[in-house]
Amino acid sequence: MQAVTYNSGTAQLREVPTPEPDANQIRVRVRAAGLNRADILQRKGRYPAPPGWPADIPGLEYAGEVELLGSGSRRWRLGDRVMGLVGGGAHAEYVVVHPDETMAIPSGLSFSQAAAVPEAFLTAWDALTTRGKLVKGERVLIHAVGSGVGTAAVQLAKRLGATTVGSSRSRSKLEQATALGLDEAIDTSEGGFAAKLSAPVNVILDVLGGPALAENLEALAPRGRLVLLGFLQGPSAELNLDPLLRKRLEIVGTVMRTRLLAERVPLVSEFSARIAPWFTGGGAGVLRPVIGLTLPFAKIDEAHAAMEEDRNFGKIVLTW
């Protein structure tokens, strides 16, 4: 099969052995896959795949068809349209996965659309509800609101009855996020965000990291929750503990890639039962994956460049 591999910091397509499922696995014919920041970091040697996943093939999410069943697998049938998260290996024509961490593609979604769902929407849902404990009537600040996770978080938070606030250095991305349901847009192209808020927020989804920490604590209301999803601006900061204690704040770190099967399966099950139906039907409130750029795998270098240059609003999707 063909797969993306990394060599001296560059991405390339090459022929590799097709993986074989064991008795409790299935093999999926990948039709489309999302590109994520983790793939960029892995290419640069800064984010290796966790144990048990292909060390030399990147890719954290996929959409495709069940092509082969392990002898003990009974959940899926050949030809079923599925999508899911993996610790690596999705940027290939085939990927081997456990059937219980695989989700049915909601009716009406193409393979490209489905490939934009798992990482963005599972991450956003988990961050908002399980980690951030967001409830109806609260305010949530979503940093990098034009990202895949950001565009998913806006839609999910609106479904939960929250007021959505988003930050971005791009006015165009803020305008597009407003069309998705963003209630309050914060332009950070000329500075910070805390002083620009109309009111404190209860939950923050942060991908900025250390340099934004002090402002995040300032922006939170008493008993607010800061959920750290990444650190695009750096991992280090000097922390003033006063607002943390005085306002009784919580700081929670989370990541999807390193979670074990026992952690993935309940989240996938909850998502399939509660969230997947929100992608079907029509009218206001229906979730939709936001895709800013779709490219064939043959243009993997162009896709990486687009992400590194922060050109896209929403997800970048690669197709075979």
C-alpha positions in Angstrom: 0.0 0.0 0.0 1.0 3.6 -0.3 1.6 5.6 2.9 3.0 8.9 4.1 6.4 8.6 5.8 8.8 11.1 7.1 12.4 11.3 6.2 14.8 14.0 7.5 11.9 16.4 8.2 10.2 15.9 4.9 7.0 14.0 4.1 6.8 11.6 1.2 4.6 8.9 -0.2 6.1 5.4 -0.6 5.1 1.7 -0.8 5.0 -0.1 2.6 3.5 -3.5 3.7 -0.2 -3.5 4.1 -1.1 -4.1 7.7 -2.9 -7.3 8.7 -5.5 -7.3 11.5 -5.3 -9.7 14.4 -8.4 -11.6 15.6 -9.8 -8.6 17.4 -9.2 -5.9 14.8 -10.5 -4.7 11.5 -8.8 -3.3 8.5 -10.2 -0.1 7.0 -9.7 1.1 3.4 -8.9 4.8 4.1 -10.7 7.2 1.7 -9.8 10.4 3.5 -7.9 11.5 6.5 -7.5 14.7 8.5 -4.2 16.6 9.0 -3.4 17.7 12.5 -0.7 19.8 14.3 0.5 16.5 15.8 1.5 15.3 12.3 3.6 18.5 11.8 5.3 18.0 15.2 6.0 14.3 14.4 7.6 15.2 11.1 9.9 17.5 13.0 10.8 14.7 15.4 9.0 16.3 18.4 6.0 14.1 18.8 6.6 10.3 18.3 3.7 7.9 18.0 2.7 6.3 21.3 3.5 2.6 21.8 1.4 0.2 19.8 0.9 2.5 16.8 3.0 2.7 13.6 6.1 4.7 14.4 6.8 5.6 10.7 3.3 6.5 9.4 1.6 9.6 10.7 -2.2 10.4 10.8 -4.6 10.5 13.7 -8.0 10.3 12.1 -9.5 8.5 9.1 -12.7 7.8 7.2 -13.3 4.8 4.9 -14.8 1.4 4.5 -14.4 -1.8 6.5 -12.3 -4.0 4.1 -11.2 -7.0 6.3 -12.5 -8.5 9.5 -10.4 -10.3 12.1 -11.6 -13.7 13.0 -13.1 -12.5 16.3 -14.6 -9.3 15.1 -18.4 -9.2 14.9 -19.4 -5.6 15.3 -18.9 -4.4 11.7 -19.6 -5.8 8.3 -17.6 -5.6 5.2 -18.3 -2.3 3.3 -19.5 -0.4 6.4 -18.6 3.3 6.3 -16.6 4.1 9.4 -14.4 6.9 10.9 -12.2 7.1 13.9 -9.2 8.3 15.9 -5.9 6.4 16.0 -2.5 7.0 17.6 -0.9 6.9 14.2 -1.0 5.2 10.8 -4.1 6.9 9.2 -2.1 8.6 6.4 -2.1 5.4 4.5 -4.3 3.5 2.1 -5.2 1.0 4.9 -5.3 1.2 8.7 -5.8 -1.5 11.3 -8.0 -0.6 14.3 -9.9 -2.1 17.2 -13.6 -2.2 16.2 -14.8 -0.7 19.5 -13.0 2.6 18.8 -14.5 3.0 15.4 -17.6 5.0 14.7 -20.2 4.8 11.9 -20.1 7.8 9.6 -23.3 9.8 10.0 -25.6 9.5 7.0 -25.2 12.4 4.6 -21.5 12.9 5.2 -19.0 12.2 2.5 -15.7 10.5 3.3 -13.9 13.9 3.2 -16.4 15.4 5.6 -16.3 12.4 7.9 -12.5 12.6 8.0 -12.8 16.1 9.5 -14.9 14.9 12.4 -13.1 12.6 14.8 -10.2 14.7 16.1 -11.9 18.0 16.1 -15.3 17.0 17.5 -14.2 14.3 20.0 -11.5 16.7 21.3 -13.9 19.6 21.6 -16.7 17.5 23.2 -14.4 16.0 25.8 -12.8 19.4 26.5 -16.1 21.2 26.9 -18.0 18.6 28.9 -15.8 16.2 30.7 -12.8 18.4 31.3 -14.4 21.9 31.3 -17.7 20.9 32.8 -19.5 23.5 30.7 -23.2 23.9 31.4 -26.0 25.9 29.9 -25.8 29.6 30.4 -22.0 29.8 30.9 -19.5 31.6 28.8 -16.7 29.8 27.0 -13.6 31.3 25.4 -12.2 29.3 22.5 -8.7 30.3 21.5 -7.7 29.8 17.8 -11.4 29.6 17.0 -10.7 29.2 13.3 -8.9 25.8 13.9 -10.6 22.4 13.4 -11.2 22.0 17.2 -12.2 25.7 17.4 -14.9 25.4 14.7 -16.2 22.2 16.3 -16.2 23.8 19.8 -18.3 26.8 18.7 -21.0 24.5 17.3 -21.0 22.1 20.3 -21.0 24.9 22.9 -24.0 26.5 21.2 -25.8 23.2 21.3 -25.1 23.1 25.0 -26.7 26.5 25.5 -23.4 28.4 26.2 -22.3 31.9 25.1 -19.4 31.4 22.7 -16.4 33.8 22.7 -13.5 33.2 20.2 -10.1 34.6 19.7 -8.0 34.8 16.5 -5.4 37.0 14.9 -7.4 36.8 11.7 -10.4 39.1 11.2 -11.5 36.9 8.3 -11.5 33.8 10.5 -13.5 35.6 13.2 -16.1 36.6 10.6 -16.4 33.0 9.4 -16.6 31.8 13.0 -19.4 34.3 13.6 -21.3 32.7 10.8 -21.0 29.4 12.6 -22.6 30.9 15.7 -19.8 32.7 17.5 -21.3 35.3 19.9 -18.3 37.4 20.7 -15.2 37.8 18.5 -11.8 38.8 20.0 -9.2 40.1 17.5 -5.7 39.4 19.0 -3.7 40.6 16.0 -2.6 43.7 17.9 -2.3 42.3 21.5 -4.1 40.4 24.2 -7.6 39.3 24.8 -8.5 39.5 28.5 -9.2 43.3 28.5 -11.3 42.9 25.3 -13.8 40.6 26.9 -17.3 41.9 27.6 -17.4 39.8 30.7 -15.3 37.1 32.4 -15.7 33.5 31.1 -16.4 30.3 32.9 -14.4 27.9 30.6 -11.4 28.5 28.4 -10.2 26.0 25.7 -6.6 26.9 25.2 -4.1 25.9 22.5 -1.7 28.8 23.0 0.1 27.6 26.1 2.5 29.4 28.5 2.5 32.9 27.2 -1.3 33.1 27.4 -1.5 31.6 30.9 -1.6 34.9 32.9 -4.3 36.4 30.7 -6.3 33.2 30.8 -6.4 33.3 34.6 -7.3 37.0 34.5 -10.1 36.2 32.0 -11.7 33.5 34.1 -14.7 34.1 36.4 -14.6 32.7 39.9 -14.5 28.9 39.9 -13.6 29.0 36.2 -11.9 26.1 34.3 -8.9 26.4 32.0 -8.6 23.4 29.7 -5.1 23.1 28.1 -5.2 21.4 24.7 -1.8 22.5 23.4 0.9 25.2 23.5 1.4 26.7 20.1 3.1 29.7 21.7 5.4 27.7 24.0 5.1 25.3 27.0 6.6 27.5 29.7 5.2 30.3 31.9 5.8 32.0 35.2 2.6 31.4 37.2 1.2 33.9 39.7 -0.8 31.7 42.1 -2.9 34.5 43.5 -5.8 34.4 41.0 -5.7 30.6 41.0 -6.4 30.6 44.8 -8.5 33.7 45.1 -10.9 32.7 42.3 -10.7 29.0 43.1 -9.8 28.2 39.5 -9.0 24.8 37.9 -6.4 24.1 35.3 -6.8 20.8 33.4 -4.5 19.3 30.8 -5.8 16.9 28.2 -4.6 15.1 25.0 -6.3 12.4 22.8 -3.3 10.7 21.2 -1.8 8.9 24.2 -5.1 7.6 25.6 -5.4 3.9 25.9 -8.2 1.8 24.4 -10.0 1.7 27.7 -10.2 5.5 27.7 -11.1 5.8 24.0 -14.0 3.4 23.9 -16.3 5.1 26.4 -15.8 8.5 24.6 -16.5 6.9 21.2 -19.6 5.2 22.6 -20.9 8.5 24.1 -20.1 10.4 20.9 -21.9 7.8 18.7 -25.0 7.8 20.9 -25.3 11.5 21.7 -23.4 13.6 19.2 -23.4 11.7 15.9 -27.2 12.2 15.4 -26.6 16.0 15.5 -24.9 15.8 12.1 -28.0 14.6 10.4 -31.1 16.4 9.4 -31.4 20.1 8.4 -32.0 23.5 9.9 -30.3 25.5 12.7 -28.2 23.6 15.2 -27.1 20.8 12.9 -23.4 20.1 13.3 -21.2 20.3 10.3 -17.5 19.6 9.8 -15.7 22.7 8.6 -13.1 22.0 5.9 -10.8 24.8 4.7 -8.7 22.8 2.3 -8.9 19.4 0.6 -5.9 17.9 -1.2 -4.8 14.6 -2.6 -2.2 12.7 -0.6 0.2 13.3 -3.5 0.3 16.9 -2.3 1.1 16.1 1.3 3.9 18.8 1.3 1.4 21.5 0.2 -0.9 20.4 3.0 1.8 20.6 5.6 2.8 24.1 4.4 -0.8 25.3 4.5 -1.1 24.2 8.2 2.2 25.7 9.2 1.4 29.0 7.6 -2.0 28.9 9.3 -3.9 29.5 6.0 -6.9 27.3 6.6 -10.2 28.0 8.4 -11.3 24.6 9.8 -9.7 21.3 8.9 -7.3 20.2 6.2 -8.3 16.9 4.7 -6.3 14.6 2.5 -7.9 12.1 0.1 -6.8 9.0 -1.9 
